[in-house]
């Protein structure tokens, strides 16, 4: 996970003291992405079309 984020393992361990904290942060991020995707889909809900919006919320 650290490698994917482009940081060292020590950086991850300083930020997240327990694996439960890391898991909660990852889960919260994924839920934000899902909520954004749903909001975009509802907003652009023309029947028979697929939204071309990004599935990731703006930073």
Beta strands, then each sheet from edge to edge (+ up, - down):
end
